[in-house]
Amino acid sequence: MNVFSSSSSGSNVLGLFRKHDMKNTNGIFVRASSSSSSNNVLVPRAVVMRRLLLKRNRKNSVGIDRRASSSNDSTTSNNRKKKNERELGSLVPRTIEDMQKDEEFIEANKNLRKFGQRELTRLERERTRTALRDLEISKTFEEYLGDTGAKKMERVSASSIVQVNIGLYCNQACSHCHVESSPLRKSETMSESTRERVLEVLRNSGDKVKTLDITGGAPELAEEFRNLVKSAREMRPDLKIIDRCNLTVFYEPGQEDLGEFLRENDVTVVASLPCYSEKNTDAQRGKGVFERSIDALKLLNELGYGKTRTLDLMYNPGGAFLPPAQEKLELAYKSELKDTYGIEFSNLFTLTNMPIKRFADYLHREKKTEEYMKLLVDNYNVRAADNVMCRDVISIKWDGTLYDCDFNQQLDIGLFDAKKRTIFDIESVEDIVGMKIASDNHCFGCTAGSGSSCGGQLD
């Protein structure tokens, strides 16, 4: 199956497509037949539609591609900055207002007050078990690994990646969020003493740790974020530091210099952009998110990100289906973002929606839990199972509790060793080598299809 970018050959082929032949494939690609061939090809929907509009409006010279000018065009840059000051700003008021009106958030808060977080998490895990039982799937995830010859779930070497969830406060409240972040979660943030302990464990671990991966919430809004980044960079000039950024954070108060801070401290940016369509992105992440995201990406490009510095994008599906092939989707993203907005980025990572927290609630409401769990199990991939991220990651919660991964963290599935449950119980990452890795039914999400991780597909 072919995917055409905006190259000249792709343009020639796309010009032959008949509009009535296009069929929807999850809204991202369309299958189209050529008037000169009986073969179907798979192409980005947005690219096809834009080419159709260009052809239709060519005589009127309608500039629908909105190509961004180069970063040294000071006039365009100044106009964009004025636009930001006038139209863009904090998303927090809008997010809180939307949450107060949204029936799903209202019901979730009601249940939280009634049952408490621990009981809701227990019920959530029980729903996935029930779904698998109804499908007559009695094996646990670990038993699946054993039966398929996959490697045992245990830590055979020191973790090279330390992932820190620095806090759950966020200016957004995305429908797919597996940590249930929002502007209401202000108190769940890392303290100075915990941040200092994280740095101490990093120091003691030496070059065993290659990557410090900082996530949230919106990690940049945590009080200790910049202290953690600066101290880690001073301590380890060779350390890869990742900021998992929602992009809209650039327009929150106090973040005016965020881009310069990230560049000065040589931070890799992994940014969320679930679609290159405004409608799809805002439906998943909230009104106004897409516009701010595009503008933030332009700003990062001006700072060298996506060119001489690493700027990766993260995609997750907008519903109960698996991500498309990562390589093909990256071609579509690069074509659309470059042609339409002049935006460049380094890599695209695909992430499967895990059947936990807000996405689990969505599945339950839509009566799709059983269907989705069947999809994950039916697409189990032993090669992906051998490379799941928990084999090389240690996850640290904002309060210092240790987990095998960020998903286990949200389900409160801690490390097996009761004597090594927090960052204050270990001296270095070598202290957990040999420990069994905890798993449950949600782990099928990481092994389905091409596999899924914070670094993209696994197979």
DODO-323235 format. One record per residue (C-alpha): residue in one letter; x, y, z. Coordinates in pm, 1 decimal, padded with zeros to 6 digits. Example, Ala and Ser with C-alpha at 12.3 -4.5 7.8 and 13.67 -1.06 7.14 Angstrom:
! residues 2
atom residu:A; x:01230.0; y:-00450.0; z:00780.0
atom residu:S; x:01367.0; y:-00106.0; z:00714.0
***
This chain:
! residues 459
atom residu:M; x:00000.0; y:00000.0; z:00000.0
atom residu:N; x:00138.0; y:00340.9; z:-00096.7
atom residu:V; x:00132.0; y:00665.5; z:00094.6
atom residu:F; x:00204.4; y:00979.0; z:-00105.5
atom residu:S; x:00362.8; y:01285.6; z:00047.5
atom residu:S; x:00361.1; y:01627.4; z:-00114.3
atom residu:S; x:00633.7; y:01534.8; z:-00360.3
atom residu:S; x:00588.4; y:01608.6; z:-00727.4
atom residu:S; x:00507.7; y:01244.7; z:-00809.1
atom residu:G; x:00251.4; y:01232.9; z:-00532.4
atom residu:S; x:00097.7; y:01554.4; z:-00660.2
atom residu:N; x:00056.7; y:01412.7; z:-01009.4
atom residu:V; x:-00113.4; y:01098.6; z:-00883.9
atom residu:L; x:-00337.6; y:01286.1; z:-00643.0
atom residu:G; x:-00457.1; y:01503.2; z:-00927.5
atom residu:L; x:-00617.2; y:01195.7; z:-01085.9
atom residu:F; x:-00834.7; y:01101.0; z:-00787.2
atom residu:R; x:-01209.2; y:01120.4; z:-00822.8
atom residu:K; x:-01375.0; y:01267.4; z:-00513.9
atom residu:H; x:-01661.0; y:01015.8; z:-00509.0
atom residu:D; x:-01411.6; y:00726.5; z:-00484.1
atom residu:M; x:-01274.5; y:00832.2; z:-00144.0
atom residu:K; x:-01359.6; y:00613.5; z:00154.2
atom residu:N; x:-01296.9; y:00690.6; z:00520.0
atom residu:T; x:-01027.3; y:00500.5; z:00709.9
atom residu:N; x:-01039.0; y:00628.3; z:01069.7
atom residu:G; x:-01044.2; y:00987.3; z:00944.6
atom residu:I; x:-00667.0; y:01009.6; z:00889.8
atom residu:F; x:-00615.6; y:00832.9; z:00559.3
atom residu:V; x:-00853.7; y:00775.1; z:00270.2
atom residu:R; x:-00853.3; y:00499.5; z:00013.7
atom residu:A; x:-00875.6; y:00649.5; z:-00333.2
atom residu:S; x:-00889.2; y:00496.6; z:-00676.2
atom residu:S; x:-00711.9; y:00651.6; z:-00973.4
atom residu:S; x:-00884.2; y:00726.0; z:-01300.7
atom residu:S; x:-00582.6; y:00573.1; z:-01474.8
atom residu:S; x:-00551.3; y:00263.1; z:-01257.2
atom residu:S; x:-00768.1; y:00004.1; z:-01087.3
atom residu:N; x:-00543.6; y:-00000.7; z:-00781.1
atom residu:N; x:-00636.3; y:00166.2; z:-00452.7
atom residu:V; x:-00381.8; y:00374.9; z:-00266.7
atom residu:L; x:-00379.4; y:00505.0; z:00088.5
atom residu:V; x:-00326.4; y:00878.8; z:00118.9
atom residu:P; x:-00369.7; y:01143.1; z:00391.0
atom residu:R; x:-00728.9; y:01271.6; z:00384.2
atom residu:A; x:-00620.1; y:01629.8; z:00450.6
atom residu:V; x:-00373.0; y:01620.0; z:00161.4
atom residu:V; x:-00639.0; y:01495.9; z:-00081.6
atom residu:M; x:-00897.1; y:01750.5; z:00031.1
atom residu:R; x:-00647.9; y:02035.6; z:00015.6
atom residu:R; x:-00543.6; y:01940.7; z:-00337.9
atom residu:L; x:-00908.5; y:01926.2; z:-00445.1
atom residu:L; x:-00969.0; y:02272.1; z:-00303.4
atom residu:L; x:-00654.1; y:02408.3; z:-00465.3
atom residu:K; x:-00765.8; y:02281.2; z:-00804.5
atom residu:R; x:-01116.4; y:02421.3; z:-00758.0
atom residu:N; x:-00997.6; y:02764.4; z:-00651.4
atom residu:R; x:-00682.8; y:02800.6; z:-00858.0
atom residu:K; x:-00830.4; y:03070.5; z:-01081.2
atom residu:N; x:-00910.1; y:03287.5; z:-00780.2
atom residu:S; x:-00567.9; y:03228.0; z:-00627.4
atom residu:V; x:-00716.0; y:03137.6; z:-00290.7
atom residu:G; x:-00425.5; y:03089.2; z:-00053.3
atom residu:I; x:-00554.0; y:02795.8; z:00148.1
atom residu:D; x:-00218.5; y:02635.2; z:00217.2
atom residu:R; x:-00109.7; y:02919.6; z:00446.9
atom residu:R; x:00257.4; y:02851.6; z:00405.0
atom residu:A; x:00455.5; y:02998.7; z:00692.3
atom residu:S; x:00736.9; y:03232.3; z:00598.0
atom residu:S; x:01091.0; y:03165.5; z:00712.5
atom residu:S; x:01194.7; y:03236.6; z:01071.3
atom residu:N; x:01406.4; y:03534.7; z:00963.7
atom residu:D; x:01100.1; y:03714.6; z:00830.2
atom residu:S; x:01073.0; y:03969.6; z:01110.5
atom residu:T; x:00745.0; y:04118.0; z:00985.8
atom residu:T; x:00562.3; y:03786.1; z:01003.8
atom residu:S; x:00720.0; y:03707.2; z:01341.5
atom residu:N; x:00613.7; y:04042.0; z:01488.0
atom residu:N; x:00261.7; y:04005.5; z:01353.4
atom residu:R; x:00232.7; y:03659.7; z:01507.4
atom residu:K; x:00352.4; y:03785.2; z:01845.7
atom residu:K; x:00095.3; y:04063.6; z:01838.1
atom residu:K; x:-00170.7; y:03805.3; z:01751.1
atom residu:N; x:-00064.8; y:03595.7; z:02052.5
atom residu:E; x:-00094.6; y:03890.0; z:02287.5
atom residu:R; x:-00435.2; y:03979.5; z:02149.0
atom residu:E; x:-00602.1; y:03639.6; z:02100.4
atom residu:L; x:-00408.3; y:03364.5; z:02278.9
atom residu:G; x:-00370.7; y:03320.7; z:02652.4
atom residu:S; x:-00422.8; y:03083.7; z:02942.7
atom residu:L; x:-00650.6; y:02787.6; z:02879.3
atom residu:V; x:-00721.8; y:02736.1; z:03249.7
atom residu:P; x:-01040.2; y:02949.8; z:03273.9
atom residu:R; x:-01188.2; y:02787.4; z:02962.6
atom residu:T; x:-01090.5; y:02437.5; z:03079.1
atom residu:I; x:-01250.2; y:02486.3; z:03420.9
atom residu:E; x:-01563.5; y:02631.3; z:03261.2
atom residu:D; x:-01586.7; y:02334.3; z:03023.9
atom residu:M; x:-01537.8; y:02088.8; z:03310.8
atom residu:Q; x:-01818.0; y:02253.4; z:03507.8
atom residu:K; x:-02054.0; y:02208.7; z:03212.9
atom residu:D; x:-01941.5; y:01864.9; z:03097.9
atom residu:E; x:-02173.4; y:01590.2; z:03221.4
atom residu:E; x:-01896.1; y:01331.6; z:03211.5
atom residu:F; x:-01665.9; y:01536.7; z:03436.3
atom residu:I; x:-01955.8; y:01615.8; z:03669.4
atom residu:E; x:-02039.2; y:01246.2; z:03702.3
atom residu:A; x:-01671.5; y:01155.8; z:03751.2
atom residu:N; x:-01630.9; y:01409.3; z:04032.8
atom residu:K; x:-01950.0; y:01285.1; z:04193.7
atom residu:N; x:-01820.7; y:00928.1; z:04192.5
atom residu:L; x:-01481.9; y:01041.1; z:04320.5
atom residu:R; x:-01641.5; y:01206.7; z:04622.6
atom residu:K; x:-01868.4; y:00907.3; z:04680.7
atom residu:F; x:-01622.4; y:00619.2; z:04640.5
atom residu:G; x:-01271.4; y:00766.6; z:04660.4
atom residu:Q; x:-00986.3; y:00722.9; z:04411.5
atom residu:R; x:-00868.8; y:00384.5; z:04539.5
atom residu:E; x:-01212.9; y:00223.3; z:04502.0
atom residu:L; x:-01268.1; y:00374.8; z:04157.4
atom residu:T; x:-00931.6; y:00235.4; z:04044.9
atom residu:R; x:-01026.8; y:-00108.7; z:04179.5
atom residu:L; x:-01359.0; y:-00098.3; z:03992.3
atom residu:E; x:-01181.4; y:00010.7; z:03675.2
atom residu:R; x:-00942.9; y:-00285.3; z:03686.4
atom residu:E; x:-01231.0; y:-00520.4; z:03763.2
atom residu:R; x:-01419.2; y:-00403.0; z:03451.7
atom residu:T; x:-01133.3; y:-00507.0; z:03223.5
atom residu:R; x:-01109.7; y:-00844.9; z:03398.5
atom residu:T; x:-01484.8; y:-00893.8; z:03355.6
atom residu:A; x:-01461.0; y:-00802.3; z:02987.6
atom residu:L; x:-01191.0; y:-01064.8; z:02932.9
atom residu:R; x:-01388.1; y:-01327.1; z:03124.9
atom residu:D; x:-01692.0; y:-01255.1; z:02908.6
atom residu:L; x:-01467.5; y:-01311.8; z:02608.0
atom residu:E; x:-01365.0; y:-01643.0; z:02764.7
atom residu:I; x:-01007.5; y:-01521.9; z:02799.4
atom residu:S; x:-00891.7; y:-01658.1; z:03133.1
atom residu:K; x:-00515.3; y:-01616.6; z:03095.0
atom residu:T; x:-00338.4; y:-01328.7; z:03262.2
atom residu:F; x:-00103.3; y:-01105.2; z:03066.1
atom residu:E; x:00194.1; y:-01280.6; z:03224.4
atom residu:E; x:00055.8; y:-01622.2; z:03123.1
atom residu:Y; x:00017.2; y:-01492.5; z:02766.6
atom residu:L; x:00385.3; y:-01401.2; z:02766.9
atom residu:G; x:00482.7; y:-01746.8; z:02888.3
atom residu:D; x:00268.5; y:-01929.2; z:02633.9
atom residu:T; x:00406.5; y:-01724.8; z:02343.6
atom residu:G; x:00770.5; y:-01760.3; z:02443.7
atom residu:A; x:00817.0; y:-01395.5; z:02536.2
atom residu:K; x:01080.3; y:-01292.3; z:02786.9
atom residu:K; x:00983.9; y:-01297.2; z:03153.6
atom residu:M; x:00869.5; y:-00970.7; z:03308.9
atom residu:E; x:01172.4; y:-00893.6; z:03520.6
atom residu:R; x:01449.1; y:-00636.2; z:03542.6
atom residu:V; x:01766.9; y:-00795.4; z:03409.6
atom residu:S; x:01971.1; y:-00472.5; z:03404.4
atom residu:A; x:01970.3; y:-00122.8; z:03551.6
atom residu:S; x:01706.2; y:00110.5; z:03406.9
atom residu:S; x:01854.8; y:00354.7; z:03156.0
atom residu:I; x:01542.3; y:00574.9; z:03163.8
atom residu:V; x:01416.4; y:00754.4; z:03474.5
atom residu:Q; x:01067.3; y:00888.6; z:03409.1
atom residu:V; x:00942.2; y:01147.5; z:03656.4
atom residu:N; x:00575.4; y:01244.4; z:03679.1
atom residu:I; x:00640.4; y:01577.4; z:03844.9
atom residu:G; x:00275.4; y:01669.5; z:03906.0
atom residu:L; x:-00082.4; y:01629.1; z:03787.9
atom residu:Y; x:-00172.2; y:01997.0; z:03748.0
atom residu:C; x:-00248.8; y:02083.9; z:03385.0
atom residu:N; x:-00409.8; y:02368.6; z:03193.5
atom residu:Q; x:-00606.1; y:02109.4; z:02991.6
atom residu:A; x:-00835.9; y:01816.6; z:03073.8
atom residu:C; x:-00804.0; y:01585.8; z:02771.0
atom residu:S; x:-01063.5; y:01315.1; z:02715.0
atom residu:H; x:-00797.1; y:01043.8; z:02665.8
atom residu:C; x:-00570.2; y:01143.3; z:02958.7
atom residu:H; x:-00447.4; y:00835.4; z:03141.7
atom residu:V; x:-00339.7; y:01040.5; z:03445.0
atom residu:E; x:-00664.8; y:01242.7; z:03466.3
atom residu:S; x:-00480.9; y:01574.5; z:03480.9
atom residu:S; x:-00667.7; y:01904.4; z:03504.3
atom residu:P; x:-00643.2; y:02255.9; z:03653.0
atom residu:L; x:-00812.3; y:02115.6; z:03966.9
atom residu:R; x:-00513.1; y:01903.1; z:04068.4
atom residu:K; x:-00289.9; y:02175.6; z:04209.1
atom residu:S; x:-00179.3; y:02003.4; z:04528.8
atom residu:E; x:-00043.4; y:01688.5; z:04360.7
atom residu:T; x:00300.0; y:01820.8; z:04275.6
atom residu:M; x:00659.2; y:01730.8; z:04359.1
atom residu:S; x:00816.7; y:01887.1; z:04666.6
atom residu:E; x:01167.4; y:02029.3; z:04688.7
atom residu:S; x:01285.3; y:01741.0; z:04908.6
atom residu:T; x:01157.5; y:01478.5; z:04663.2
atom residu:R; x:01316.4; y:01662.5; z:04371.5
atom residu:E; x:01649.3; y:01669.5; z:04557.8
atom residu:R; x:01622.7; y:01296.5; z:04624.8
atom residu:V; x:01557.8; y:01225.1; z:04257.6
atom residu:L; x:01875.5; y:01413.9; z:04171.1
atom residu:E; x:02069.3; y:01224.3; z:04437.8
atom residu:V; x:01960.7; y:00888.0; z:04293.6
atom residu:L; x:02055.2; y:01012.2; z:03945.2
atom residu:R; x:02397.2; y:01114.2; z:04074.4
atom residu:N; x:02448.3; y:00777.4; z:04245.2
atom residu:S; x:02340.6; y:00589.9; z:03933.1
atom residu:G; x:02613.0; y:00749.2; z:03720.9
atom residu:D; x:02609.3; y:00677.1; z:03350.0
atom residu:K; x:02373.1; y:00382.4; z:03396.6
atom residu:V; x:02092.9; y:00636.6; z:03346.1
atom residu:K; x:02092.0; y:00780.3; z:02994.7
atom residu:T; x:01758.2; y:00966.5; z:02995.8
atom residu:L; x:01557.9; y:01180.1; z:03236.9
atom residu:D; x:01201.3; y:01183.8; z:03104.2
atom residu:I; x:00982.1; y:01448.9; z:03270.8
atom residu:T; x:00606.4; y:01424.3; z:03236.5
atom residu:G; x:00287.2; y:01532.4; z:03411.7
atom residu:G; x:00023.2; y:01695.2; z:03397.0
atom residu:A; x:00181.9; y:01986.3; z:03227.8
atom residu:P; x:00530.2; y:01935.1; z:03377.3
atom residu:E; x:00642.9; y:02292.3; z:03304.0
atom residu:L; x:00375.5; y:02426.4; z:03541.5
atom residu:A; x:00514.6; y:02231.3; z:03837.8
atom residu:E; x:00712.4; y:02451.4; z:04075.3
atom residu:E; x:01014.8; y:02218.6; z:04074.5
atom residu:F; x:01032.1; y:02163.7; z:03697.8
atom residu:R; x:01298.3; y:02421.0; z:03615.9
atom residu:N; x:01499.8; y:02338.1; z:03926.3
atom residu:L; x:01502.0; y:01970.8; z:03826.9
atom residu:V; x:01603.0; y:02046.6; z:03466.5
atom residu:K; x:01877.1; y:02295.3; z:03555.3
atom residu:S; x:02026.9; y:02079.0; z:03830.2
atom residu:A; x:02020.8; y:01764.5; z:03616.3
atom residu:R; x:02186.9; y:01945.8; z:03325.7
atom residu:E; x:02459.5; y:02090.9; z:03549.6
atom residu:M; x:02522.1; y:01749.3; z:03701.8
atom residu:R; x:02514.2; y:01552.5; z:03374.8
atom residu:P; x:02596.3; y:01748.9; z:03056.4
atom residu:D; x:02560.6; y:01422.5; z:02860.1
atom residu:L; x:02216.8; y:01331.8; z:03000.0
atom residu:K; x:01921.3; y:01330.0; z:02761.0
atom residu:I; x:01643.9; y:01534.7; z:02921.7
atom residu:I; x:01292.1; y:01506.3; z:02778.5
atom residu:D; x:01007.1; y:01748.6; z:02837.9
atom residu:R; x:00668.1; y:01596.0; z:02749.6
atom residu:C; x:00493.3; y:01913.2; z:02646.9
atom residu:N; x:00126.9; y:01980.5; z:02562.2
atom residu:L; x:00232.9; y:02292.6; z:02360.7
atom residu:T; x:-00048.0; y:02513.7; z:02498.4
atom residu:V; x:00158.3; y:02562.9; z:02813.5
atom residu:F; x:00362.1; y:02825.2; z:02624.5
atom residu:Y; x:00067.7; y:03064.6; z:02666.7
atom residu:E; x:00026.8; y:03023.7; z:03043.0
atom residu:P; x:00138.8; y:03308.1; z:03274.5
atom residu:G; x:00508.1; y:03287.6; z:03360.3
atom residu:Q; x:00594.0; y:03066.1; z:03062.4
atom residu:E; x:00684.4; y:03344.5; z:02820.1
atom residu:D; x:01051.0; y:03234.7; z:02820.9
atom residu:L; x:00984.6; y:02859.6; z:02823.5
atom residu:G; x:01120.3; y:02800.2; z:02473.4
atom residu:E; x:01446.4; y:02979.3; z:02550.5
atom residu:F; x:01477.7; y:02787.3; z:02879.6
atom residu:L; x:01438.5; y:02452.3; z:02704.4
atom residu:R; x:01691.3; y:02546.7; z:02438.5
atom residu:E; x:01948.3; y:02679.0; z:02685.6
atom residu:N; x:01930.0; y:02354.7; z:02886.1
atom residu:D; x:01943.2; y:02132.2; z:02576.9
atom residu:V; x:01604.6; y:01972.4; z:02647.7
atom residu:T; x:01441.9; y:01740.5; z:02393.7
atom residu:V; x:01075.5; y:01828.1; z:02338.5
atom residu:V; x:00815.5; y:01553.8; z:02287.5
atom residu:A; x:00492.7; y:01735.2; z:02209.4
atom residu:S; x:00134.1; y:01608.7; z:02201.0
atom residu:L; x:-00051.6; y:01658.9; z:01874.0
atom residu:P; x:-00314.4; y:01387.1; z:01825.9
atom residu:C; x:-00409.1; y:01509.5; z:01479.1
atom residu:Y; x:-00314.5; y:01773.6; z:01222.4
atom residu:S; x:-00684.1; y:01863.6; z:01201.9
atom residu:E; x:-00818.7; y:02143.5; z:01422.8
atom residu:K; x:-01157.1; y:01974.8; z:01458.2
atom residu:N; x:-01015.8; y:01639.2; z:01571.9
atom residu:T; x:-00754.3; y:01789.0; z:01803.2
atom residu:D; x:-00996.2; y:02024.2; z:01978.1
atom residu:A; x:-01253.4; y:01746.2; z:02013.8
atom residu:Q; x:-01001.2; y:01540.0; z:02207.9
atom residu:R; x:-00810.7; y:01811.5; z:02393.7
atom residu:G; x:-01042.3; y:02112.4; z:02420.5
atom residu:K; x:-01140.9; y:02418.6; z:02220.8
atom residu:G; x:-00851.9; y:02647.4; z:02129.1
atom residu:V; x:-00585.2; y:02378.9; z:02176.0
atom residu:F; x:-00502.0; y:02330.5; z:01808.6
atom residu:E; x:-00445.7; y:02700.1; z:01736.0
atom residu:R; x:-00211.7; y:02736.7; z:02033.7
atom residu:S; x:-00034.3; y:02411.7; z:01945.9
atom residu:I; x:00038.9; y:02522.0; z:01590.1
atom residu:D; x:00165.3; y:02859.7; z:01708.0
atom residu:A; x:00386.5; y:02695.4; z:01971.9
atom residu:L; x:00534.3; y:02461.9; z:01710.2
atom residu:K; x:00621.2; y:02763.7; z:01495.1
atom residu:L; x:00791.5; y:02922.2; z:01793.7
atom residu:L; x:00990.7; y:02603.6; z:01859.7
atom residu:N; x:01094.1; y:02595.1; z:01492.8
atom residu:E; x:01225.3; y:02951.5; z:01525.7
atom residu:L; x:01436.3; y:02831.8; z:01820.3
atom residu:G; x:01586.4; y:02553.1; z:01609.1
atom residu:Y; x:01361.6; y:02271.4; z:01728.6
atom residu:G; x:01266.5; y:02032.8; z:01451.0
atom residu:K; x:01578.2; y:02144.6; z:01263.8
atom residu:T; x:01900.4; y:02137.9; z:01466.0
atom residu:R; x:01730.0; y:02033.8; z:01791.9
atom residu:T; x:01498.5; y:01739.6; z:01849.6
atom residu:L; x:01125.7; y:01805.3; z:01836.5
atom residu:D; x:00916.3; y:01488.8; z:01836.8
atom residu:L; x:00537.3; y:01469.3; z:01812.0
atom residu:M; x:00309.6; y:01220.3; z:01985.4
atom residu:Y; x:-00007.2; y:01079.1; z:01829.6
atom residu:N; x:-00280.0; y:00879.6; z:01999.1
atom residu:P; x:-00604.3; y:00759.1; z:01836.5
atom residu:G; x:-00925.6; y:00957.3; z:01874.9
atom residu:G; x:-01127.5; y:00649.8; z:01961.7
atom residu:A; x:-01129.4; y:00276.1; z:02034.2
atom residu:F; x:-00893.0; y:00167.4; z:01757.3
atom residu:L; x:-00521.8; y:00102.1; z:01719.6
atom residu:P; x:-00282.2; y:00362.5; z:01576.1
atom residu:P; x:-00196.0; y:00345.2; z:01205.1
atom residu:A; x:00153.8; y:00238.1; z:01105.8
atom residu:Q; x:00391.1; y:00492.5; z:01259.9
atom residu:E; x:00611.2; y:00537.8; z:00953.1
atom residu:K; x:00317.8; y:00607.1; z:00720.5
atom residu:L; x:00148.0; y:00839.2; z:00965.9
atom residu:E; x:00471.8; y:01035.0; z:01009.3
atom residu:L; x:00479.9; y:01095.5; z:00633.2
atom residu:A; x:00125.4; y:01230.2; z:00646.6
atom residu:Y; x:00201.7; y:01456.6; z:00943.2
atom residu:K; x:00518.4; y:01594.2; z:00784.2
atom residu:S; x:00344.2; y:01659.3; z:00455.9
atom residu:E; x:00044.9; y:01832.7; z:00610.1
atom residu:L; x:00225.7; y:02039.3; z:00874.9
atom residu:K; x:00496.2; y:02153.0; z:00632.2
atom residu:D; x:00265.0; y:02232.5; z:00341.3
atom residu:T; x:-00007.2; y:02399.2; z:00544.1
atom residu:Y; x:00179.8; y:02570.3; z:00828.7
atom residu:G; x:00550.0; y:02558.0; z:00739.3
atom residu:I; x:00618.1; y:02344.8; z:01047.9
atom residu:E; x:00903.4; y:02093.8; z:01073.2
atom residu:F; x:00958.3; y:01824.0; z:01335.1
atom residu:S; x:01194.9; y:01532.7; z:01391.3
atom residu:N; x:00992.5; y:01216.2; z:01453.1
atom residu:L; x:00634.4; y:01106.8; z:01512.7
atom residu:F; x:00556.8; y:00855.8; z:01788.4
atom residu:T; x:00230.8; y:00661.0; z:01801.1
atom residu:L; x:00081.3; y:00564.2; z:02135.9
atom residu:T; x:-00209.3; y:00323.5; z:02187.0
atom residu:N; x:-00484.3; y:00445.7; z:02417.9
atom residu:M; x:-00452.6; y:00244.5; z:02737.6
atom residu:P; x:-00778.0; y:00110.9; z:02887.4
atom residu:I; x:-00731.9; y:00307.9; z:03208.3
atom residu:K; x:-00866.8; y:00624.3; z:03372.3
atom residu:R; x:-01053.0; y:00867.4; z:03140.8
atom residu:F; x:-01025.4; y:00642.3; z:02837.2
atom residu:A; x:-01149.8; y:00348.4; z:03045.0
atom residu:D; x:-01444.3; y:00562.2; z:03155.2
atom residu:Y; x:-01517.2; y:00642.3; z:02790.7
atom residu:L; x:-01512.1; y:00272.7; z:02699.9
atom residu:H; x:-01746.4; y:00193.7; z:02989.5
atom residu:R; x:-01994.3; y:00468.5; z:02894.4
atom residu:E; x:-01997.2; y:00361.9; z:02530.5
atom residu:K; x:-02019.9; y:-00007.6; z:02626.9
atom residu:K; x:-01698.8; y:-00071.9; z:02433.2
atom residu:T; x:-01477.2; y:-00216.5; z:02707.1
atom residu:E; x:-01521.7; y:-00575.0; z:02587.8
atom residu:E; x:-01477.4; y:-00478.1; z:02223.2
atom residu:Y; x:-01158.5; y:-00284.1; z:02293.3
atom residu:M; x:-01004.0; y:-00550.6; z:02514.5
atom residu:K; x:-01073.1; y:-00807.4; z:02240.9
atom residu:L; x:-00901.1; y:-00578.0; z:01990.3
atom residu:L; x:-00592.1; y:-00556.3; z:02211.6
atom residu:V; x:-00573.3; y:-00929.1; z:02284.4
atom residu:D; x:-00642.6; y:-01034.0; z:01924.2
atom residu:N; x:-00353.9; y:-00811.7; z:01809.9
atom residu:Y; x:-00105.5; y:-00931.5; z:02073.5
atom residu:N; x:00250.2; y:-00915.5; z:01933.4
atom residu:V; x:00520.3; y:-01121.9; z:02104.0
atom residu:R; x:00799.6; y:-00905.5; z:01953.8
atom residu:A; x:00642.8; y:-00598.1; z:02109.4
atom residu:A; x:00610.9; y:-00785.1; z:02440.1
atom residu:D; x:00985.4; y:-00844.9; z:02443.9
atom residu:N; x:01046.3; y:-00470.4; z:02413.9
atom residu:V; x:00785.9; y:-00313.1; z:02642.3
atom residu:M; x:00920.4; y:00004.2; z:02800.9
atom residu:C; x:00887.3; y:-00116.7; z:03162.1
atom residu:R; x:01187.6; y:-00343.8; z:03105.0
atom residu:D; x:01413.6; y:-00036.4; z:03091.6
atom residu:V; x:01219.7; y:00235.5; z:03279.6
atom residu:I; x:01167.2; y:00327.4; z:03641.3
atom residu:S; x:00869.2; y:00556.5; z:03697.9
atom residu:I; x:00868.6; y:00807.1; z:03985.7
atom residu:K; x:00545.9; y:00963.0; z:04108.5
atom residu:W; x:00535.5; y:01325.7; z:04223.1
atom residu:D; x:00540.7; y:01204.8; z:04587.5
atom residu:G; x:00843.9; y:00980.2; z:04530.9
atom residu:T; x:00664.3; y:00645.5; z:04503.1
atom residu:L; x:00826.0; y:00403.8; z:04254.5
atom residu:Y; x:00648.1; y:00212.5; z:03978.2
atom residu:D; x:00740.1; y:-00004.3; z:03681.2
atom residu:C; x:00575.0; y:00239.3; z:03437.5
atom residu:D; x:00353.6; y:00546.8; z:03424.6
atom residu:F; x:00044.2; y:00334.0; z:03355.6
atom residu:N; x:00103.0; y:00118.4; z:03663.6
atom residu:Q; x:00149.4; y:00442.8; z:03853.7
atom residu:Q; x:-00201.0; y:00559.5; z:03764.7
atom residu:L; x:-00347.5; y:00222.7; z:03870.1
atom residu:D; x:-00141.5; y:00229.8; z:04191.5
atom residu:I; x:00034.9; y:-00097.5; z:04107.7
atom residu:G; x:00361.7; y:-00050.3; z:04293.7
atom residu:L; x:00691.8; y:-00238.0; z:04284.0
atom residu:F; x:00687.3; y:-00596.2; z:04411.6
atom residu:D; x:00950.6; y:-00538.1; z:04678.8
atom residu:A; x:00774.8; y:-00376.8; z:04976.2
atom residu:K; x:01111.0; y:-00252.6; z:05107.0
atom residu:K; x:01179.4; y:-00052.5; z:04790.8
atom residu:R; x:00857.2; y:00136.0; z:04730.4
atom residu:T; x:00983.3; y:00496.6; z:04719.2
atom residu:I; x:01276.2; y:00700.2; z:04592.2
atom residu:F; x:01388.5; y:00728.8; z:04954.0
atom residu:D; x:01424.5; y:00347.8; z:04978.4
atom residu:I; x:01690.5; y:00313.2; z:04706.2
atom residu:E; x:02032.9; y:00463.3; z:04645.0
atom residu:S; x:02057.1; y:00402.8; z:04269.4
atom residu:V; x:01869.4; y:00235.3; z:03983.8
atom residu:E; x:02085.8; y:-00073.9; z:04034.3
atom residu:D; x:01898.7; y:-00144.4; z:04358.6
atom residu:I; x:01594.4; y:-00276.2; z:04169.6
atom residu:V; x:01779.6; y:-00502.8; z:03924.4
atom residu:G; x:01639.6; y:-00857.3; z:03936.0
atom residu:M; x:01298.5; y:-00742.8; z:04058.6
atom residu:K; x:00986.6; y:-00884.6; z:03894.6
atom residu:I; x:00784.7; y:-00635.2; z:03687.4
atom residu:A; x:00419.9; y:-00595.7; z:03787.9
atom residu:S; x:00159.9; y:-00641.8; z:03513.3
atom residu:D; x:-00216.5; y:-00655.0; z:03463.6
atom residu:N; x:-00468.6; y:-00661.0; z:03179.6
atom residu:H; x:-00397.8; y:-00303.1; z:03068.0
atom residu:C; x:-00053.7; y:-00424.9; z:02955.5
atom residu:F; x:-00216.3; y:-00573.2; z:02644.4
atom residu:G; x:-00229.8; y:-00210.6; z:02525.5
atom residu:C; x:00150.1; y:-00199.6; z:02499.1
atom residu:T; x:00173.4; y:-00526.8; z:02306.8
atom residu:A; x:-00107.4; y:-00480.0; z:02052.6
atom residu:G; x:-00027.8; y:-00432.3; z:01685.2
atom residu:S; x:00315.3; y:-00275.5; z:01641.2
atom residu:G; x:00338.5; y:-00220.4; z:02014.6
atom residu:S; x:00322.9; y:00103.7; z:02206.3
atom residu:S; x:00549.1; y:00301.4; z:02437.0
atom residu:C; x:00642.2; y:00656.2; z:02531.8
atom residu:G; x:00899.2; y:00628.4; z:02254.2
atom residu:G; x:00650.4; y:00512.1; z:01992.4
atom residu:Q; x:00588.0; y:00175.0; z:01833.6
atom residu:L; x:00800.7; y:-00122.8; z:01944.5
atom residu:D; x:00803.1; y:-00352.9; z:01642.2
***
